[in-house]
Amino acid sequence: MFRFVLSLLVAGASAFAPIGSAIAQSRLAAPAASAAPLVARASVTAMSAVTERDADGNPVVHFEMLDPIYLAVVLTPFFYLLLKFGGVL
């Protein structure tokens, strides 16, 4: 069992071997010289999470408010079923 686990660790470590090492070279395929493709890179991304600003230029933050009446209306049938199947009602 120890040798099996050790062989799995060695096989997994070969994926992180440097490119020029003997472990990373294939015995079946001839090494091909791969040149970097000539592709235009995209511009640098800029994140802007602010979607709305007030008159002074400060970001407007909208908070989610907990609506207890809506929550009670939505959860009442489930609480009823829970009590019904639990044998309380």
C-alpha positions in Angstrom: 0.0 0.0 0.0 2.9 2.3 0.8 4.5 1.7 -2.5 1.2 2.4 -4.3 0.7 5.8 -2.5 4.4 6.6 -3.2 4.0 5.9 -6.9 0.9 8.1 -7.0 2.8 10.9 -5.4 5.7 10.6 -7.8 3.4 10.5 -10.8 1.6 13.6 -9.5 4.9 15.4 -8.9 5.9 14.9 -12.6 3.2 17.4 -13.6 5.1 20.1 -11.7 8.6 19.2 -13.0 10.5 21.9 -14.9 10.2 21.9 -18.7 13.7 20.7 -19.4 13.8 17.8 -17.0 13.9 14.2 -18.1 10.6 13.5 -16.3 8.7 16.0 -18.4 10.1 14.8 -21.8 8.0 12.4 -23.8 9.5 9.2 -25.2 6.8 8.8 -27.8 6.6 12.3 -29.4 9.5 14.2 -30.7 10.1 17.6 -29.0 8.6 20.3 -31.2 9.9 23.8 -31.1 6.9 25.9 -30.2 7.1 29.6 -30.9 4.9 32.1 -29.1 1.8 32.8 -31.3 1.5 36.3 -32.7 -1.7 37.3 -31.0 -2.8 40.8 -30.0 -3.3 41.0 -26.3 -6.4 42.6 -24.8 -6.2 45.8 -22.9 -5.9 45.9 -19.2 -9.2 45.4 -17.4 -10.5 48.1 -15.1 -13.1 47.2 -12.5 -15.8 49.8 -11.7 -18.4 48.5 -9.3 -20.0 51.9 -8.7 -23.1 52.1 -10.8 -24.8 55.1 -9.3 -23.4 58.4 -7.8 -25.1 61.2 -5.9 -24.8 64.9 -6.7 -21.4 65.2 -4.9 -19.9 62.3 -6.8 -20.1 59.8 -3.9 -21.2 56.3 -4.6 -24.8 55.5 -3.7 -25.2 52.3 -1.6 -28.5 50.5 -1.6 -29.1 48.2 1.4 -31.3 45.1 1.3 -33.9 45.4 4.0 -35.4 42.5 5.8 -39.2 42.5 5.4 -40.7 40.6 8.4 -44.3 40.6 7.1 -43.3 39.1 3.7 -41.1 36.6 5.5 -43.9 35.6 7.8 -46.4 35.2 4.9 -44.0 33.1 2.9 -42.8 30.8 5.8 -46.2 30.3 7.5 -47.3 27.4 5.1 -44.0 25.6 5.6 -44.1 26.0 9.4 -47.7 24.6 9.3 -46.5 21.6 7.2 -43.6 21.1 9.5 -45.8 21.0 12.6 -48.5 18.9 10.8 -46.0 16.2 9.8 -44.2 16.4 13.1 -47.3 15.3 14.9 -47.8 18.6 16.9 -51.1 19.6 15.1 
